[in-house]
Amino acid sequence: MTSMQHSDGWTPVRREDGELIGFLAQDADGWRPMTVFGHPIAEVGAHGEAEERLHAVGMSYLAEKWEVRDGADWISAQLVEASPAGVTVQLVDFFDHADRYGERQRLTAPVGDDRLRRA
């Protein structure tokens, strides 16, 4: 179930119970499903396909393993809070960045692949 446009032109997508699960962002090639914090979930496609993909994924991306970029390094992270305003990640890299384990960073939406990626 899709509702009205978000202020940046993205279309919010909600579950039947009304919970926001993400957005559809339109570009010249079609529609891209995005997380609630503006990170791409899949490639651009037709509107219906993009919406179906978002419903299929739901909020499961919140539990996935992620990496956040810090300078030239990619550091293992968990998502601890997500909203249309951004996402808070907690660093969980025991090996290369043990001294920063547990550190939290707030990333402002939209959060692109240059700053955050699935591990």
C-alpha positions in Angstrom: 0.0 0.0 0.0 1.6 3.2 -1.2 0.7 6.6 0.2 1.4 10.3 -0.5 4.7 11.7 -1.7 7.5 12.3 0.8 8.9 15.9 0.8 11.9 14.9 -1.3 9.7 13.4 -4.0 10.0 9.8 -2.8 6.8 7.8 -2.4 6.4 6.2 1.0 5.5 2.5 1.1 3.7 1.1 4.1 2.6 -2.3 5.3 -1.1 -3.0 5.7 -0.8 -2.1 9.3 0.5 1.4 8.3 4.2 0.9 9.3 6.6 2.6 6.9 8.9 0.1 5.3 10.7 2.3 2.8 10.3 4.5 -0.2 10.2 4.4 -4.0 12.5 6.9 -5.7 11.9 7.7 -9.3 14.6 8.5 -11.8 14.8 8.6 -15.6 15.1 4.8 -15.8 12.2 3.9 -13.4 11.7 3.3 -9.7 14.2 2.2 -7.1 13.1 0.7 -3.7 14.8 2.4 -0.8 15.1 1.7 2.9 13.4 4.1 5.4 16.8 5.9 5.6 17.2 6.3 1.9 19.6 3.5 1.0 18.9 1.6 -2.3 17.6 -2.0 -1.8 17.6 -3.1 -5.4 18.1 -1.9 -9.0 15.7 0.4 -10.8 12.6 -1.2 -12.3 8.9 -0.7 -13.0 6.9 0.9 -10.2 5.0 -2.3 -9.4 8.2 -4.4 -9.4 9.9 -1.9 -7.1 7.0 -1.8 -4.7 6.7 -5.6 -4.7 10.5 -5.9 -3.9 10.1 -3.5 -1.0 7.2 -5.5 0.4 9.1 -8.7 0.0 12.2 -7.4 1.8 10.1 -5.5 4.4 12.2 -4.4 7.4 14.5 -7.4 7.3 17.4 -5.2 6.1 17.5 -3.8 9.6 18.9 -7.2 10.9 21.5 -7.6 8.1 25.2 -7.1 8.4 26.4 -3.7 7.2 29.7 -1.8 6.8 30.1 1.9 7.4 32.8 3.9 5.6 35.3 5.8 7.8 37.9 7.4 5.6 39.4 4.7 3.5 38.2 1.9 5.8 35.0 -0.1 5.8 34.0 -1.1 9.4 31.5 -3.8 10.3 28.4 -2.2 11.8 24.9 -3.0 13.0 21.9 -0.7 12.5 20.5 0.3 15.8 18.0 3.0 14.8 16.5 3.9 11.5 14.0 6.6 10.4 13.4 8.8 7.4 15.8 11.3 9.0 18.8 8.9 9.0 20.3 5.8 10.6 22.4 5.2 13.7 25.0 2.4 13.3 27.1 0.8 16.0 30.6 -0.4 15.1 31.1 -4.1 15.8 34.5 -4.9 14.3 36.4 -7.0 16.9 39.5 -7.5 14.7 40.7 -4.4 12.8 38.9 -1.8 14.9 38.5 -3.3 18.4 39.3 0.0 20.0 36.2 1.5 18.4 33.9 -1.4 19.2 30.5 -0.2 20.3 31.0 3.3 19.0 27.8 4.8 17.4 27.6 7.0 14.4 24.5 8.9 13.1 24.2 9.1 9.3 21.8 11.6 7.8 19.4 10.4 5.1 19.7 9.7 2.3 22.5 7.3 3.0 24.2 6.1 -0.2 26.5 3.2 -1.1 29.5 5.5 -0.7 28.9 5.7 3.1 27.0 2.5 4.0 26.9 -0.9 2.4 25.6 -4.4 3.1 28.5 -6.7 4.2 
